């Protein structure tokens, strides 16, 4: 959720708009997260980069361990994509 909150803030969304997108958070929590982000921007960016790398690794591992039916469905989806040329 932090990455989406930071992305919304960096895109210029008001804290009230961000809070509407995350009803589990109250406005005070959104402002608190933004305040923390602004005070620790480098740390938060480093954390988000680590999280992205972790998710990429997990997706790659899941891809390698996909069941045969999932692999066939993915192959069919790729085969149905029209050629861009």
DSSP file (Angstrom, degrees, kcal/mol; ACC not computed):
  #  RESIDUE AA STRUCTURE BP1 BP2  ACC     N-H-->O    O-->H-N    N-H-->O    O-->H-N    TCO  KAPPA ALPHA  PHI   PSI    X-CA   Y-CA   Z-CA
    1    1 A X     >        0   0    0      0, 0.0     4,-2.5     0, 0.0     5,-0.2   0.000 360.0 360.0 360.0 -32.8    0.0    0.0    0.0
    2    2 A X  H  >  +     0   0    0      1,-0.2     4,-2.9     2,-0.2     5,-0.3   0.910 360.0  52.7 -59.5 -41.9    2.9    2.3    0.7
    3    3 A X  H  > S+     0   0    0      1,-0.2     4,-2.4     2,-0.2    -1,-0.2   0.901 111.1  46.1 -63.2 -39.4    4.0    2.2   -2.9
    4    4 A X  H  > S+     0   0    0      2,-0.2     4,-2.5     1,-0.2    -1,-0.2   0.888 113.0  50.2 -69.4 -38.4    0.6    3.2   -4.2
    5    5 A X  H  X S+     0   0    0     -4,-2.5     4,-2.3     2,-0.2    -2,-0.2   0.937 113.3  45.1 -64.5 -46.5    0.3    6.0   -1.6
    6    6 A X  H  X S+     0   0    0     -4,-2.9     4,-2.9     2,-0.2     5,-0.2   0.912 112.8  51.7 -63.4 -42.8    3.7    7.4   -2.6
    7    7 A X  H  X S+     0   0    0     -4,-2.4     4,-1.6    -5,-0.3    -2,-0.2   0.925 110.1  48.8 -61.3 -44.2    2.8    7.0   -6.3
    8    8 A X  H  <>S+     0   0    0     -4,-2.5     5,-2.5     1,-0.2    -1,-0.2   0.912 112.7  47.8 -61.1 -42.7   -0.4    8.9   -5.8
    9    9 A X  H ><5S+     0   0    0     -4,-2.3     3,-1.6     1,-0.2    -2,-0.2   0.923 111.1  50.2 -64.0 -44.4    1.3   11.7   -3.9
   10   10 A X  H 3<5S+     0   0    0     -4,-2.9    -1,-0.2     1,-0.3    -2,-0.2   0.764 105.4  58.1 -66.8 -24.3    4.1   12.0   -6.5
   11   11 A X  T 3<5S-     0   0    0     -4,-1.6    -1,-0.3    -5,-0.2    -2,-0.2   0.450 124.7-103.9 -83.5  -0.4    1.4   12.2   -9.2
   12   12 A X  T < 5 +     0   0    0     -3,-1.6    -3,-0.2     1,-0.3     2,-0.2   0.576  66.0 155.1  93.7   9.8    0.0   15.2   -7.4
   13   13 A X      < -     0   0    0     -5,-2.5    -1,-0.3    -6,-0.2     2,-0.1  -0.472  45.2-116.1 -71.7 141.3   -3.1   13.7   -5.8
   14   14 A X    >>  -     0   0    0     -2,-0.2     4,-2.3     1,-0.1     3,-0.6  -0.420  23.9-113.7 -71.1 150.1   -4.4   15.4   -2.7
   15   15 A X  H 3> S+     0   0    0      1,-0.2     4,-2.6     2,-0.2     5,-0.2   0.857 118.9  56.8 -53.4 -35.5   -4.2   13.4    0.6
   16   16 A X  H 3> S+     0   0    0      2,-0.2     4,-1.7     1,-0.2    -1,-0.2   0.886 107.2  47.8 -64.1 -38.4   -8.1   13.4    0.6
   17   17 A X  H <> S+     0   0    0     -3,-0.6     4,-1.3     2,-0.2    -2,-0.2   0.914 111.6  49.8 -67.3 -43.2   -8.1   11.8   -2.8
   18   18 A X  H  X S+     0   0    0     -4,-2.3     4,-1.0     1,-0.2     3,-0.4   0.908 108.7  53.1 -61.3 -42.3   -5.5    9.2   -1.7
   19   19 A X  H >< S+     0   0    0     -4,-2.6     3,-0.5     1,-0.2     6,-0.3   0.873 104.6  55.3 -62.8 -37.0   -7.6    8.4    1.4
   20   20 A X  H 3< S+     0   0    0     -4,-1.7     3,-0.4     1,-0.2    -1,-0.2   0.830 106.2  51.9 -64.2 -31.0  -10.7    7.8   -0.8
   21   21 A X  H 3< S+     0   0    0     -4,-1.3     2,-0.3    -3,-0.4    -1,-0.2   0.717 117.3  39.8 -76.4 -21.1   -8.7    5.3   -2.8
   22   22 A X    X<  +     0   0    0     -4,-1.0     3,-2.4    -3,-0.5    -1,-0.3  -0.684  65.9 174.3-128.1  77.1   -7.7    3.5    0.5
   23   23 A X  T 3  S+     0   0    0     -3,-0.4    -1,-0.1    -2,-0.3    -3,-0.1   0.667  74.7  70.9 -63.5 -14.7  -10.8    3.5    2.8
   24   24 A X  T 3  S+     0   0    0     -3,-0.1     2,-0.4     2,-0.0    -1,-0.3   0.699  94.1  68.2 -71.5 -17.1   -9.0    1.4    5.3
   25   25 A X  S <  S-     0   0    0     -3,-2.4     2,-0.2    -6,-0.3    -3,-0.1  -0.796  77.9-140.4-101.6 143.1   -6.8    4.4    6.1
   26   26 A X     >  -     0   0    0     -2,-0.4     4,-1.8     1,-0.1     3,-0.4  -0.566  32.6-102.8 -92.5 169.1   -8.1    7.6    7.8
   27   27 A X  H  > S+     0   0    0      1,-0.2     4,-2.6     2,-0.2     5,-0.2   0.855 120.8  57.4 -61.8 -36.6   -6.9   11.0    6.6
   28   28 A X  H  > S+     0   0    0      1,-0.2     4,-2.3     2,-0.2    -1,-0.2   0.893 106.6  49.6 -61.0 -40.1   -4.5   11.3    9.6
   29   29 A X  H  > S+     0   0    0     -3,-0.4     4,-2.5     2,-0.2    -1,-0.2   0.877 109.9  50.8 -67.6 -37.6   -2.8    8.1    8.5
   30   30 A X  H  X S+     0   0    0     -4,-1.8     4,-2.5     2,-0.2    -2,-0.2   0.947 112.2  46.1 -64.6 -47.9   -2.4    9.3    4.9
   31   31 A X  H  X S+     0   0    0     -4,-2.6     4,-2.7     1,-0.2    -2,-0.2   0.898 112.3  52.4 -61.1 -39.1   -0.9   12.6    6.1
   32   32 A X  H  X S+     0   0    0     -4,-2.3     4,-2.6    -5,-0.2    -1,-0.2   0.906 109.5  48.2 -63.0 -42.0    1.4   10.7    8.5
   33   33 A X  H  X S+     0   0    0     -4,-2.5     4,-2.7     2,-0.2    -2,-0.2   0.909 112.9  48.1 -65.4 -41.6    2.6    8.5    5.7
   34   34 A X  H  X S+     0   0    0     -4,-2.5     4,-2.8     2,-0.2    -2,-0.2   0.919 111.8  50.0 -64.5 -43.1    3.2   11.4    3.4
   35   35 A X  H  X S+     0   0    0     -4,-2.7     4,-1.8     2,-0.2    -2,-0.2   0.926 112.1  47.5 -60.4 -45.2    5.1   13.3    6.2
   36   36 A X  H  X S+     0   0    0     -4,-2.6     4,-1.7     1,-0.2    -2,-0.2   0.932 111.8  50.9 -61.7 -44.9    7.2   10.2    6.9
   37   37 A X  H  < S+     0   0    0     -4,-2.7     3,-0.3     1,-0.2     7,-0.2   0.927 110.4  48.3 -58.5 -46.5    7.9    9.8    3.1
   38   38 A X  H  < S+     0   0    0     -4,-2.8     3,-0.5     1,-0.2    -1,-0.2   0.832 114.9  45.8 -65.1 -31.1    9.0   13.5    2.8
   39   39 A X  H  < S+     0   0    0     -4,-1.8    -1,-0.2    -5,-0.2    -2,-0.2   0.701 127.2  27.7 -82.5 -20.1   11.2   13.2    5.8
   40   40 A X  S  X S+     0   0    0     -4,-1.7     4,-2.7    -3,-0.3     5,-0.3  -0.213  73.3 145.4-135.1  41.9   12.8    9.8    4.7
   41   41 A X  H  > S+     0   0    0     -3,-0.5     4,-2.7     1,-0.2     5,-0.2   0.883  73.9  47.9 -53.6 -47.8   12.5   10.0    1.0
   42   42 A X  H  > S+     0   0    0      1,-0.2     4,-2.3     2,-0.2    -1,-0.2   0.914 113.4  48.0 -62.8 -43.0   15.8    8.1    0.3
   43   43 A X  H  > S+     0   0    0      2,-0.2     4,-2.4     1,-0.2    -2,-0.2   0.912 113.3  47.4 -63.9 -42.9   15.0    5.3    2.8
   44   44 A X  H  X S+     0   0    0     -4,-2.7     4,-2.8    -7,-0.2    -2,-0.2   0.917 111.9  49.8 -66.6 -43.1   11.4    4.9    1.4
   45   45 A X  H  X S+     0   0    0     -4,-2.7     4,-2.2    -5,-0.3    -1,-0.2   0.906 111.3  49.4 -62.3 -40.8   12.7    4.8   -2.2
   46   46 A X  H  X S+     0   0    0     -4,-2.3     4,-2.2    -5,-0.2    -1,-0.2   0.912 111.6  49.5 -63.6 -42.0   15.3    2.2   -1.3
   47   47 A X  H  X S+     0   0    0     -4,-2.4     4,-2.5     1,-0.2    -2,-0.2   0.928 110.6  49.5 -61.5 -45.9   12.6    0.1    0.5
   48   48 A X  H  X S+     0   0    0     -4,-2.8     4,-2.3     1,-0.2    -1,-0.2   0.871 109.9  51.3 -64.3 -36.5   10.3    0.3   -2.5
   49   49 A X  H  X S+     0   0    0     -4,-2.2     4,-2.2     2,-0.2    -1,-0.2   0.901 110.2  49.3 -66.4 -39.9   13.1   -0.8   -4.8
   50   50 A X  H  X S+     0   0    0     -4,-2.2     4,-2.3     2,-0.2    -2,-0.2   0.910 111.2  50.0 -64.0 -41.3   13.9   -3.7   -2.6
   51   51 A X  H  X S+     0   0    0     -4,-2.5     4,-2.6     2,-0.2    -2,-0.2   0.906 109.7  50.7 -63.8 -41.6   10.2   -4.7   -2.6
   52   52 A X  H  X S+     0   0    0     -4,-2.3     4,-2.3     2,-0.2    -1,-0.2   0.911 110.5  49.1 -63.2 -42.2   10.0   -4.5   -6.4
   53   53 A X  H  X S+     0   0    0     -4,-2.2     4,-2.2     2,-0.2    -1,-0.2   0.899 111.2  50.5 -63.3 -40.3   13.1   -6.7   -6.7
   54   54 A X  H  X S+     0   0    0     -4,-2.3     4,-2.5     2,-0.2    -2,-0.2   0.929 110.4  48.6 -63.5 -45.8   11.5   -9.2   -4.3
   55   55 A X  H  X S+     0   0    0     -4,-2.6     4,-2.6     1,-0.2    -2,-0.2   0.889 110.2  51.9 -63.2 -38.9    8.2   -9.3   -6.2
   56   56 A X  H  X S+     0   0    0     -4,-2.3     4,-2.3     2,-0.2    -1,-0.2   0.917 111.0  47.8 -62.2 -42.4   10.1   -9.8   -9.5
   57   57 A X  H  X S+     0   0    0     -4,-2.2     4,-2.3     2,-0.2    -2,-0.2   0.904 112.5  48.8 -65.0 -41.4   12.0  -12.7   -8.0
   58   58 A X  H  X S+     0   0    0     -4,-2.5     4,-2.5     2,-0.2    -2,-0.2   0.900 111.3  49.5 -65.9 -40.7    8.8  -14.2   -6.6
   59   59 A X  H  X S+     0   0    0     -4,-2.6     4,-2.3     2,-0.2    -2,-0.2   0.907 111.3  49.8 -63.9 -41.1    7.0  -13.8  -10.0
   60   60 A X  H  X S+     0   0    0     -4,-2.3     4,-2.0     2,-0.2    -2,-0.2   0.908 112.1  47.7 -64.0 -41.6    9.9  -15.5  -11.8
   61   61 A X  H  X S+     0   0    0     -4,-2.3     4,-1.7     2,-0.2    -2,-0.2   0.909 111.6  49.9 -66.0 -41.9    9.9  -18.4   -9.3
   62   62 A X  H  < S+     0   0    0     -4,-2.5    -2,-0.2     1,-0.2    -1,-0.2   0.881 108.7  53.8 -63.5 -37.3    6.2  -18.8   -9.6
   63   63 A X  H >< S+     0   0    0     -4,-2.3     3,-1.0     1,-0.2    -1,-0.2   0.909 108.5  48.6 -62.9 -42.4    6.5  -18.8  -13.4
   64   64 A X  H 3< S+     0   0    0     -4,-2.0    -1,-0.2     1,-0.2    -2,-0.2   0.833 116.0  43.7 -66.4 -32.0    9.1  -21.6  -13.2
   65   65 A X  T 3< S+     0   0    0     -4,-1.7    -1,-0.2    -5,-0.1    -2,-0.2   0.227  82.7 136.8-100.2  14.1    6.9  -23.7  -10.9
   66   66 A X    <   -     0   0    0     -3,-1.0    -3,-0.1    -4,-0.2    -4,-0.0  -0.299  60.2-108.8 -62.9 142.8    3.6  -23.1  -12.8
   67   67 A X     >  -     0   0    0      1,-0.1     4,-2.2     4,-0.0     3,-0.5  -0.320  31.9-106.9 -66.8 155.6    1.4  -26.1  -13.2
   68   68 A X  H  > S+     0   0    0      1,-0.2     4,-2.4     2,-0.2     5,-0.2   0.863 119.6  54.7 -55.2 -39.0    1.2  -27.5  -16.8
   69   69 A X  H  > S+     0   0    0      1,-0.2     4,-2.3     2,-0.2    -1,-0.2   0.891 107.9  49.6 -64.5 -37.6   -2.3  -26.2  -17.3
   70   70 A X  H  > S+     0   0    0     -3,-0.5     4,-2.4     2,-0.2    -1,-0.2   0.909 110.1  50.9 -65.9 -41.9   -1.2  -22.7  -16.4
   71   71 A X  H  X S+     0   0    0     -4,-2.2     4,-2.2     2,-0.2    -2,-0.2   0.902 110.4  49.2 -62.3 -40.6    1.7  -23.0  -18.8
   72   72 A X  H  X S+     0   0    0     -4,-2.4     4,-2.4     2,-0.2    -2,-0.2   0.916 110.9  49.7 -65.7 -42.2   -0.7  -24.1  -21.6
   73   73 A X  H  X S+     0   0    0     -4,-2.3     4,-2.2     1,-0.2    -2,-0.2   0.904 111.2  49.0 -63.4 -40.7   -3.1  -21.2  -20.9
   74   74 A X  H  X S+     0   0    0     -4,-2.4     4,-2.2     2,-0.2    -1,-0.2   0.902 110.6  51.0 -64.7 -39.9   -0.3  -18.7  -20.9
   75   75 A X  H  X S+     0   0    0     -4,-2.2     4,-2.2     1,-0.2    -2,-0.2   0.895 110.3  49.5 -64.4 -39.7    1.0  -20.2  -24.2
   76   76 A X  H  X S+     0   0    0     -4,-2.4     4,-1.6     2,-0.2    -1,-0.2   0.899 109.3  51.9 -65.0 -40.2   -2.5  -19.9  -25.7
   77   77 A X  H  X S+     0   0    0     -4,-2.2     4,-0.5     1,-0.2    -2,-0.2   0.913 111.1  47.0 -63.3 -41.8   -2.8  -16.3  -24.6
   78   78 A X  H >< S+     0   0    0     -4,-2.2     3,-0.9     1,-0.2    -1,-0.2   0.884 110.3  53.4 -66.5 -37.8    0.5  -15.4  -26.2
   79   79 A X  H 3< S+     0   0    0     -4,-2.2    -1,-0.2     1,-0.2    -2,-0.2   0.797 105.2  55.2 -67.7 -27.8   -0.6  -17.2  -29.4
   80   80 A X  H 3< S+     0   0    0     -4,-1.6     2,-0.4    -3,-0.1    -1,-0.2   0.575  81.2 105.5 -82.0  -9.3   -3.8  -15.2  -29.5
   81   81 A X  S << S-     0   0    0     -3,-0.9     3,-0.1    -4,-0.5    -3,-0.0  -0.595  77.7-120.2 -73.8 122.8   -1.9  -11.8  -29.5
   82   82 A X        -     0   0    0     -2,-0.4     2,-0.2     1,-0.1    -1,-0.1  -0.282  31.2 -99.8 -62.5 147.8   -2.0  -10.3  -33.0
   83   83 A X        -     0   0    0      1,-0.1    -1,-0.1     2,-0.0     0, 0.0  -0.511  23.9-146.8 -69.5 131.4    1.3   -9.7  -34.7
   84   84 A X              0   0    0     -2,-0.2    -1,-0.1     1,-0.2    -2,-0.1   0.566 360.0 360.0 -77.4  -9.1    2.3   -6.0  -34.4
   85   85 A X              0   0    0      0, 0.0    -1,-0.2     0, 0.0    -2,-0.0   0.497 360.0 360.0 -85.0 360.0    4.0   -6.0  -37.7
